[in-house]
């Protein structure tokens, strides 16, 4: 694998080149799935309402009236406007479906059916189509028609219940964690469905409930409760499985995170901080035993770290081959040597912002790398080009626009 630029634009266009994805979804799991597919070469067409642009265009901070979240979420997507509730918009989507591989949507269950765009109609137009339906609670069940957002999944999955200090409230993440995990899961589901299509020739429906991937990543909680009646408590930054494991303040008022999941690492840490006698204690021989003595271990590690700067602490831990990481904010991320070596942050031209930095694609492929080819484009920027590709004339497109269908 080359070390010069692991996300080289151009070339073969990525491993998903030749796939067409219609992104009908908004905020945030569905669109992020489409972004991930586009990053690896799929042709993604973002479909927005002609008079109601995607809400992410105005979500979060902006610069000179330009929404910055959209520049990231809308990257590598062409932009088409269609009113799917209108007869002309419906007809155009069915024509696009016939030439597409994947549709991603996150309307409430029954909405596409109300417009005559349910699975029966879509699969008739494109028998090989994969329809990814991303909702808060899935397509059936007592909660299916409730409004669903990632925050609700973070609460209902059990994540919030185990997050935070023991004497504090359940804690929600300050970003779209459940949506992002659901986007990853939906991308995986779409690729599984496409692989199955290669054998059967038929597409299928992906039913992604955002509450489920979030639950899946929390480990064997259901098994623990089923077999032991054990309910995982809130433990702050500590772990019930090992210690020392926490964040610690350095002498220059910065923070580091220490992990000792491996016994050998725990021993190295305690020797480094001048407490080798702890290693000889019988309880130190197991992660659970160390966790039971977390107060003592945290005090030893914390006091040693508090006497050194962050750079000194990281250097000493590295020399001792003990696991540590500085606690970064985004300013640190953009300066970090490892992220720079991996090309984790990419910079590319943008017509509104001049140049813009953002996270690069998720992983490196040695033969068919992905790439961020362009940032989020203006509302409806590619409508004429896409409709012309369906064989519509300029006059027909103008008439559709006059009627409000595009």
N, C-alpha and C positions, 0 to 999 in steps of 0.2 A: 504493500500500500504506500502511495506517495505521502510524504510528510509536508509537501509544499502547500497544498491547498486541498483539503479533503472534501470540500463542497464546491467543486469547480462548476460554474455555470456552463451551459451549452453542452457540447458533446452529444451523447446519445439521448439527452432529454430526460433521463431518469428511468427507473425500472417500470414505472406506471405509464410511460408514454403510450398513447393510443387509447387510453381509457377516457371516456367523457363522464363527468360528474355534474349533476345539476344540484346546486345548493339552494334549497328553498327555506333554510332554517335561519333562526335568529337567536341571539343571546343564550348560551354561548357554546354548548357542547356540540351541537350539530355543525355550526359553521367552523369550529376549530377542527373537527374531524375532516371537513372538506379542505381546510388549509393544509393539514398534514398530508392528505392525498395529493394535493397540488404541489407540495414541496418535492415530491418524488416523481413528478412528471405528468400526472393526470391533467387533462384539460378540464378545469373547473369553471363552470358558468354560474355565477351568483345571480339569482333571480330575486329582484326586489319589486315591491309595489311601485307603480309610476309616481304616486303622489305621497307615499309614506316610506321614505328611505329606511334602510336597516337601522334600528336604534343604536347599534354600536358605533355608528358614524358620529354620534354626539355623546358617547359614553366616556366618562373619565376626562382627564386633562386634554386641553387643545392648545394649539399654537396659532395665533392669528386667525382664529376661527376654523382651523383644520383639526379634525378629531384624530388624535394620535393612536388610539386603540384600533380604529379602523385600518390604519396603515399597516398594522401588524396582522389583524384578523383577516383582512381582505386581500392579503398578498397572494400573488400567483393565481388570481381569479379574474376572469372576464366578467363584465357587468351588463346585465340585461334587465330591462324593466318589463313586467307583465302583470296585469290584473287577472289573477287566476280565477276570480269569482265571476268574470265576464265570459260570455260565450266565445268571443274571439281569443281571449287569453287562454281559456281552457283548450281550444283547438290547437293553438300554437304550442302549448306545453306537451300535448299528446304527440305532436310532430317531433318535438325535441326528444321526447321519451323514446321514440322509435329509433333515434340515432344515438342514444346514450346507454351507458352501462350501469350507472348508479344515480339514484335520487336520494337526497338527504332532506328530511323534513322534521319539524318539531311542533306542528300545530296540535291542538287538542284532538284527541281521538274523535273521529267522525267529521272533521272539518274538510279534509280532502274528499271524502265521500259526498258531502253536501254539495261540493262543486262539480261532482261527476268525475273526480280524479282519484278514486279509490284504487285499490290493488287490482280489482277486476278490469277496470279501464286501462290502467297503466300497463299491466302485464299483457293485455291484448295488443296494445300498441308496440310493446317491446318484450317479447317472451323471455329474453335473457336478462331483463332488467333486475337489478337488486334495489329494493326500496328499504332504506334505513329510516326507521321511525323512532325518533328520540324524544321521549317525554319524561316528565317527572316520575310517573308511577306505572308506566306501561300502557298497553292498549286495552286491558281488561281488568276487572277487579273493582272493589268498592270505591277506590280513590282515583280511578282512571281519568275521570273528567275534571279533577281538581287542577287549578293552576299549579305548576311544578317548577321550582327553581333549585339550583344547586344547594342553596342554604338549607332548604328543607331536607335534602338528602344528607347533608352533613349532620343535621340534628337527628333524623330518624334512623340512620345507619348505626348509631352508637359512637360515631367519631367524637362529637361534641362532649358526650358523657365522660370520655376518658381523657379529654384534653383540658389542661388548666391545672391550677394549683389544687392540692387536696382540700383546702378550706375555701376555695373560690368557686365561682359558678362554672357550669359547662361553657366551653370556649369555642367560638366559631373562627375559622381562618379568615384573614383579611383579604382574601382573593378567591377566585373561582376554583377552588380545589375539586369539588365534586364534578363540576362541569368539565374540567380538564381531564380528570380520570375517565369520565364517561366518553369524552372525545377519543382518547386512546383506545378504550374498549370498543367503541363503534368502528374505529379504523380497523382493528383486528377482526371484528365481526364481518365487516364488508369484504376484507380480503379472504376470509374463510368462505363466504358465500360465493365470491368470484371463483375461488378454487373449485368449489363444488360444481359450479356452472361449467367448468372446463370438462367435467366428466359427464354431466347430465344434459348440458345445453339449456338448462332452465334456470331462471333467476328465482329469487325468493324474497321474503320479507324479513328484515332484521327488526325485532322488537326490543329496543334498548330503554329500560327504565333507569333513570339516573340514580335512584336509590340503591340499585343492585351492585354496580361496580365499586361504589364507595364501601359497601358492606364487605365485598369480596377481598379488599386489600387489608382489612383490619385483622387478618390472621384467624386462628382457630377459636374465636370467641364462642361461636355457637357450639362447637364440640366441647369446649371447656364447661360451658353451662349445662349441656346435655349430660355429660358424664360426671361432673363434679359439683354442679350447682354454683360454679365460680363465676362471679361478675367482676370484670376488670375495673379497678378503681382509678380515679384521677391521681396521678403521682407527680405532676409537674414535669420537670426535665429528667427526673429519675426513672429508673426501670425496676420492675419487680424481678427481673431475670439476672441482673448483674450490677455491679458497682466497682469502682466509681464510674458514674455516667451522669454528666451534668454540664452546665455552662458555668464558666468561672471568669471573674473579672481580673484583669491584669493591672499592673502598677500604672500604666499609661491610660487607664480608664477605657480599655477595650475588652472584648470578650473572646473566649475560646471555648470550643466544645470538645469534650474528651469522651471516648468510648472504649470500654474494656470488655467487649463481648467474648474475646478469647482469653483463656486463663493466663497464657504467656504474656499477653499485653498488660493485663492487670498487675502481674508481678513486676514487669519492667517499670510501670508507672510508679508503684509504691517505692521501689528502690531509687528511682529518679528523684522523688520528692523527699528522700531522706527518712523513709519509714519502712526499712526492710524487715523489721520485726513483725509487721502485719502479715507478711507472706508466710511466716512460720505458724500462724494461728490455724487451728483445725478448720474453723469456719471459712477461712479464705480459700479453701480448695474447691468451692463450688460457687457458681454465679448466684444462686439463691442465698447461700451463706453470706456472701459479700453484700448482697442487697439488704440483708437484715442488719448489717452494720454500716449502712450508707452514711449515717451521721458522722461516724468516726472517720471514714474514708474521705468523705467530702471535706471535712475540716482540714485533714492533712493535705489533700491536693489543693484545696482552695487557698490555704495560707501560703503554700509554696508559690503558687502561680501569682498571688497578689504581690509578691516581692520582686517580680520581674516584668519587663515589658512584653508586649505580645510577640514581637520578633524574637526576643530571647527565649520565651516559652516554646514557641514553635520550633526554633532551632534545636533546643535541648531535647524536645520530644522526638524530633526526627533523628537526632544522633542516637537516642536510646531505642529507636525503632518502636516507639509507642504511638498509638493512633490519636491524632489531634487535628483540628481544623479551626482556623480563625472564623469568627462569626462575622460575615460580610453583610454590608448593604450593597445596593447596586453600584455605588461608586467604586467599591473595592472589586466587584466582579469585573468591571470594565478595565481595571488595571492589572488583574491577576495574570501571572505568567502562564499558568496551566490553561486557563481559558483562552489566552491568546494563542498558545501552541495548538489548541484544538480547533481554532477558528470558531469558537462558540458564539461570538458576536460578529455579525456581518454588517457591512456598510454598503449602501447602494443609493443610486440617484433617485430623486423623487421630484416631480414637477412642482409641487407646492412647497416643499421643505428644503430643496437643494440636495442635501444628502441626509440620510437617516440611518441610525443604527438600530438593530433589533436582534433577537435571538436567531441563530441559524437553524438549519434543519436538525431533526432529532438525533440522527445517527449517521455514521459514515459507512458507505459501501465502496468496496475497492474497485468495482468494475462499472457500476451504474449509479454514480452519486446523485443525490438530490441537490437542489439549489433554490435559493430565493431569487427569483428572476425579476420581479417587480413588486412594488408596494401596492396597497389598496388603491383602487382606481375610482374615478368619479362615478356618481350615481348614473347608471344607464350608459356608460361610456361606450360600450360595445354592442348596444342594441341593434343598430343598423347593420353592422357586420354579421352578427349572428343570424338575424332574420334574412339577410341576403343569402346566407349560406343555406337556408331552407328553400331558396328559390323565389323569395318575394321581391317584387320590383320596388323601386323608390316610391312610386305612386301608391302601391299597396301599403308600404310601411308608413307613409305620410297619412293615409286614411286611418290606419290603426291608431296612430298617435292622436289624430284629431278626435277619434271616438273614445279615447282614454284607455284603450286596451293595452297600450305600451307607453 
